[in-house]
Amino acid sequence: MRALFIGGTGIISTAISKKLSETDCELFVLNRGNRNSVLPENVKCIKVDINNEKDTAEKIRDLEFDVVCDFIGFVPSQLERDYRLFKDKTKQFIYISSASAYQKPLANYKVNEGTPLSNPYWEYSRNKIACEDFLMKMYRENSFPITIVRPSHTYDERSVPLGVHGKKGSWQVVKRMMDGKPVILHGDGTSLWTMTHNSDFAKGFIGLMGNIHAIGEVFQITSDETLTWNQIYQAIANCLGVEFKPYYVPSDFLAAVSNYDFTGSLIGDKANSVVFDNSKLKNAVPDFKASVRFDKGIENTIRYVIEHKECQIEDLEFDQWCDKIINLLEKAKGEILV
């Protein structure tokens, strides 16, 4: 198999690239070359900014692929560009969409590929839906061999997955835990969520590559493990060896009082209870099984982040905002009691 990844160095794509490097797949990545050091040595790099369509077309002029995968397409114009570049160059085009595109609020907590797509709270998700619509149109009208993949909350060793954090990532929340400070948790921590380790995602994804049953189809790839947000944060605290001190704040309040995009990331995503039904994926990829339990996977993440200073990006603005919100609500509680 000859495959091309557009991007190829993110949380999801890096794991897939590493697994493919252990097979006889000839893997190319097409990107600007900023993070290719994380890739195995046998991956072939095409250094180009894909937004420069003319330059990209020249770089791939003599190449054809069994599979092309776009990990970085967010708006329909980017997928229109991909169609022009690859419509005659690949037997399968896989697009990474998002499970956040599913209906919000959900009519049924159990989610499968037939769940309607509708998210009035998050522009990111609406753009993903529009990208899917374009690709399906190209499949129906022009037989463009597309496969759409919807990941949910996928994590690796480089960043701790959380529900509420600032613009610089999750480290500041981890640091608050280590400093014995309360951490803000949306809702009451009892809504259901799914965390998927990127190595498990990679197994399902590779099973769809070159799979005749995947053409023209949509698949979600997630773990089957369901957790509450309390369990997620408690597992992180356990790995750190500290007490978990949650401070519960309603999601709609967080969305209303901050300049962080909590309307999209919470109301349009993480504040909703979801349980994923992966039957369709398992039918297409019979040997798929997510095997990394969250409390075990997060151990490796915490260990890596603690040992690598480059992962410890402080966010004093977010830290101060957390203290401000907690103090504000505590004061309001006191005034109500009086």
PEMOLIN-V749513 format. One record per pair of residues at least 6 apart in sequence whose ideal C-beta (glycine too) atoms are under 6 Angstrom apart, sorted by sequence separation. I is the first residue (numbers start at 1). J is the second residue. If there is no record, write none. Layout:
i:j
I:J
I:J
This chain:
i:j
7:13
50:56
73:79
119:125
138:144
155:161
166:172
208:214
282:288
305:311
20:27
48:55
119:126
139:146
176:183
237:244
255:262
281:288
5:13
48:56
153:161
162:170
165:173
254:262
255:263
8:17
36:45
102:111
159:169
160:170
173:183
234:244
48:59
135:146
159:170
162:173
233:244
70:82
103:115
117:129
255:267
46:59
102:115
103:116
29:43
33:47
160:174
103:118
104:119
251:266
27:43
28:44
29:45
30:46
101:117
132:148
251:267
32:49
104:121
204:221
28:46
68:86
101:119
21:40
164:184
201:221
251:271
8:29
21:42
3:25
17:39
18:40
68:90
164:186
8:31
163:186
1:25
2:26
3:27
4:28
5:29
6:30
7:31
14:38
101:125
64:89
65:90
66:91
67:92
68:93
69:94
70:95
71:96
100:125
4:30
9:35
17:43
196:222
101:128
196:223
53:81
101:129
194:222
9:38
194:223
98:128
97:128
194:226
161:195
192:226
193:227
97:132
193:229
190:228
95:135
189:229
189:230
152:194
153:195
154:196
156:198
154:198
185:229
154:201
226:275
97:148
99:150
75:127
79:131
74:127
92:145
93:146
94:147
95:148
96:149
97:150
99:152
76:130
91:145
222:276
76:131
79:134
83:138
220:276
87:144
189:246
13:71
73:131
76:134
239:298
177:237
188:248
235:295
239:299
4:65
10:71
147:208
185:246
178:240
219:281
236:298
2:65
177:240
182:245
184:247
185:248
235:298
239:302
2:66
3:67
4:68
5:69
6:70
7:71
178:242
187:251
1:66
7:72
177:242
182:247
184:249
186:251
163:229
224:290
147:214
223:290
145:215
148:218
149:219
150:220
151:221
152:222
214:284
213:284
149:221
139:216
204:281
207:285
247:326
186:266
192:273
204:285
207:288
191:273
194:276
192:275
204:288
186:271
203:288
200:290
200:292
197:292
195:294
197:297
113:218
163:270
99:220
184:322
160:301
171:312
12:154
67:209
121:263
122:264
171:313
11:154
121:264
157:300
172:315
66:210
157:301
169:313
11:156
168:313
121:267
122:268
172:318
121:268
157:304
168:315
172:319
119:268
166:315
166:318
158:311
111:274
104:268
109:273
110:275
111:276
112:277
106:272
109:275
110:277
113:280
100:269
15:198
19:202
15:199
12:198
16:202
11:198
15:202
12:201
16:205
1:210
